[in-house]
Amino acid sequence: MTHVESDRASYYDDPLIYHVLHMHGTRAEARVFERLARRHATNAASGPLRWLEPASGTGRYLHALAQAGHSGVGVDMLAPMNAFAAAEAERLGLAARVRFITAPMERFNVRRAAFDVAINPINSVRHLMTDRALVDHLSCVRRALRSGGVYIVGVEVNPTGMAQPSEDVWKGRVAGLSVHQFVSYVPPEGRSRRETAMSHKTILIGRGAQRKERHIDSVYHLRTYTKSQWESLLQTAGWEVVACYGPTGRAKAFEPIGYCLQVLRPRST
């Protein structure tokens, strides 16, 4: 008989569930980041690179990059995520290559001018809910990058009033643990720029008569941007868009609607 539990929790309460849900495709994504870094970061054509990842979560991208010979630092505001990331690095034999610090995206301190590349994919930057927070965040990243370094950011933009309700499904599985997530995205109303994401996760633990089923409902928010709002803030913070790519690394135009990976570079002063 399956034992069923239901509860409400933060989307990020359980690092293992988050990790299992997002692990699929991580190595392929990391290869895309490496290819873009080689193409756009000065003095990064060959050899190991030093990576910075704000909002690093369970560290999956940095683990994959470390397995490819690189090193880096992850920054996340949640100590349990960092503890999981560090333990996973230890398990994989990567502890000498990566480390994780607990701090918010808009206020973190790492060694100045120590990194070749920074990454922040899958709309994580949209968790910063004010213009000031984004500008402060970009200042932190700018201080951390070496001359010629780049910041690879995944962000979605939409024209004002054009965003539609949407849905997304994520699935992940490891031995004895299966996670299925259904997310509904509700656009802002009126002049608000606060998109609401409502997540329902179904977790199956174990097999057969001993299997447990858990349901978790959570809500989180993302800040919305039009193309002009995003570009204006980049200009304010002293950054420029060097190039745009799809999730698989195929070059594309920075269009006024949709998601892309942007390669950002600090403007010369």
C-alpha positions in Angstrom: 0.0 0.0 0.0 1.4 3.4 -1.0 1.6 6.0 1.8 0.6 9.4 0.6 1.6 12.7 2.2 0.8 16.3 1.2 2.3 19.6 2.3 3.2 23.1 1.4 6.8 24.1 1.3 9.3 26.5 -0.3 10.2 25.5 -3.8 13.8 25.1 -2.6 13.3 23.4 0.7 14.7 19.9 -0.2 18.0 20.1 -2.1 17.8 16.4 -3.2 14.4 16.8 -4.8 15.5 19.9 -6.6 18.7 18.2 -7.7 16.9 15.1 -9.1 14.4 17.3 -10.9 17.0 19.4 -12.7 20.0 17.0 -13.3 18.9 15.7 -16.7 20.8 17.5 -19.5 23.3 19.3 -17.2 26.4 18.1 -18.9 25.1 19.1 -22.3 24.2 22.5 -21.0 27.7 22.9 -19.4 29.3 22.1 -22.7 27.2 24.9 -24.3 28.5 27.3 -21.6 32.1 26.2 -22.2 31.7 26.7 -26.0 30.3 30.2 -25.5 33.1 31.1 -23.0 35.8 29.9 -25.5 34.2 32.0 -28.2 33.7 35.3 -26.3 35.9 35.5 -23.2 39.3 37.0 -23.9 42.2 34.7 -23.2 39.9 31.7 -22.8 40.5 29.9 -26.0 42.2 27.0 -24.2 43.1 25.6 -20.8 41.1 25.4 -17.6 38.8 28.3 -16.8 37.7 29.8 -13.5 33.9 29.9 -13.3 31.5 31.9 -11.0 27.9 30.9 -10.6 25.5 33.1 -8.7 22.3 31.2 -7.7 24.2 28.0 -8.0 21.6 25.8 -6.2 22.9 22.3 -5.8 26.0 23.0 -7.8 25.2 20.8 -10.8 26.7 23.1 -13.4 29.9 23.7 -11.5 30.2 19.9 -10.8 30.0 19.2 -14.6 32.5 22.0 -15.4 34.9 20.7 -12.8 34.6 17.2 -14.2 35.7 18.8 -17.5 38.9 20.2 -15.8 37.7 23.6 -14.7 37.3 25.2 -11.3 34.8 27.6 -9.7 32.8 29.1 -6.9 29.0 28.9 -6.5 27.0 31.5 -4.6 23.6 30.7 -3.2 21.5 32.4 -0.5 20.3 29.0 0.9 22.8 27.3 3.2 21.2 23.8 2.7 21.7 24.1 -1.1 25.4 24.9 -0.5 25.8 22.1 2.0 24.3 19.7 -0.6 26.5 21.1 -3.4 29.7 20.7 -1.2 28.8 17.2 -0.2 28.1 16.2 -3.8 31.5 17.7 -4.8 33.2 15.7 -2.1 31.4 12.5 -3.3 32.5 13.1 -6.9 36.1 13.9 -5.9 35.8 17.5 -7.0 36.1 19.3 -3.6 39.5 20.7 -4.6 38.0 22.3 -7.7 34.8 23.9 -6.5 33.5 25.6 -3.4 30.2 27.2 -2.4 29.4 30.3 -0.3 26.1 31.5 1.2 25.1 35.0 0.2 22.3 36.7 -1.8 22.9 37.4 -5.5 22.9 41.1 -5.0 25.4 41.2 -2.1 28.3 38.7 -2.3 32.0 39.0 -2.0 34.4 36.8 -3.8 38.0 37.4 -4.9 38.2 40.5 -7.1 39.1 39.9 -10.8 39.4 36.1 -10.2 37.0 34.6 -12.8 37.0 34.1 -16.5 33.3 33.4 -16.8 30.1 33.8 -14.8 26.9 31.9 -15.5 23.3 32.4 -14.5 20.9 30.4 -16.7 17.2 29.3 -16.6 15.8 32.7 -15.5 17.5 32.6 -12.1 18.3 36.3 -12.4 14.6 37.0 -12.5 14.4 36.1 -8.8 15.9 39.6 -8.2 12.6 41.5 -7.7 13.8 45.2 -8.1 15.8 47.1 -10.6 18.2 48.1 -7.8 18.8 44.5 -6.9 19.7 43.6 -10.5 22.1 46.6 -10.8 23.7 45.7 -7.5 24.0 42.1 -8.7 25.7 43.1 -11.9 28.1 45.2 -10.0 29.1 42.2 -7.9 29.7 40.1 -11.0 31.7 42.9 -12.7 34.1 43.1 -9.7 34.6 39.3 -9.8 35.4 39.0 -13.5 38.9 39.3 -15.0 39.5 41.8 -17.8 37.9 40.3 -20.9 35.6 38.0 -18.9 31.9 37.5 -19.8 28.7 36.7 -18.0 26.3 34.2 -19.6 22.7 34.9 -18.5 19.6 33.0 -19.4 16.6 35.4 -19.4 13.1 35.6 -20.8 11.6 38.9 -22.0 8.1 39.7 -23.1 6.3 42.9 -24.4 4.1 44.6 -21.8 0.8 42.9 -21.6 1.7 40.2 -24.1 2.6 37.4 -21.7 0.1 34.6 -21.5 -0.5 32.0 -18.8 1.7 29.0 -19.5 2.6 25.6 -18.1 5.7 23.5 -17.8 6.5 19.9 -16.8 9.8 18.7 -15.3 10.7 15.1 -14.5 13.6 13.5 -12.8 14.6 10.0 -11.5 17.4 8.3 -9.6 17.4 4.9 -8.0 14.4 4.7 -5.7 13.3 8.4 -6.2 11.1 9.8 -8.9 10.1 13.5 -9.1 7.4 15.0 -11.3 6.7 18.7 -11.3 3.9 20.7 -12.9 4.3 24.5 -12.9 1.7 27.1 -13.9 2.9 30.6 -14.7 0.5 33.5 -14.1 1.5 36.8 -15.8 1.4 40.1 -13.8 -1.8 42.1 -13.7 -1.9 45.8 -14.6 1.4 47.5 -14.2 2.8 44.9 -11.9 6.0 43.1 -13.0 5.5 40.2 -10.6 4.9 36.9 -12.4 3.6 34.1 -10.1 4.7 30.5 -10.5 2.6 27.8 -8.8 4.4 24.4 -8.5 3.0 21.0 -7.7 5.5 18.2 -7.2 4.8 14.5 -6.9 7.6 12.5 -5.3 7.6 8.7 -5.3 10.1 7.1 -2.8 10.8 3.4 -2.9 9.0 0.6 -4.7 6.2 -1.8 -4.3 4.2 -2.0 -1.1 6.8 0.2 0.7 6.5 3.0 -1.7 5.7 6.5 -0.3 4.1 9.2 -2.3 4.5 12.9 -1.3 2.9 15.9 -2.8 4.4 19.4 -2.4 2.7 22.7 -3.4 4.7 25.9 -3.5 4.5 29.4 -4.9 7.3 31.7 -6.0 7.7 34.9 -8.0 9.8 36.1 -10.9 10.3 39.7 -12.1 9.3 40.4 -15.7 11.2 42.4 -18.3 10.5 43.9 -21.7 13.4 43.9 -24.1 13.8 47.7 -23.6 13.6 47.4 -19.8 16.3 44.8 -19.7 18.6 46.7 -22.1 18.1 49.9 -20.1 19.1 48.3 -16.9 22.2 46.7 -18.5 23.2 50.2 -19.8 22.7 51.6 -16.3 24.9 48.9 -14.8 27.6 49.4 -17.5 27.1 46.1 -19.4 26.4 45.3 -23.1 25.0 42.3 -24.9 27.7 40.7 -27.0 25.7 37.8 -28.5 22.5 35.8 -28.0 22.0 32.0 -28.3 19.3 29.4 -27.9 19.5 26.9 -25.1 21.5 24.5 -27.3 24.1 27.2 -28.2 22.7 28.1 -31.6 23.1 31.8 -32.4 20.0 33.9 -32.6 18.8 37.5 -32.5 17.8 39.1 -29.2 14.1 39.3 -29.9 11.4 41.1 -27.9 9.8 37.9 -26.8 11.1 34.6 -25.5 14.1 33.1 -23.7 17.7 33.2 -24.7 21.2 32.9 -23.4 22.9 36.3 -23.5 26.6 36.8 -23.4 27.2 40.0 -21.5 30.4 42.0 -21.1 31.2 45.0 -19.0 31.5 48.1 -21.1 34.8 49.9 -21.2 34.9 52.9 -19.0 
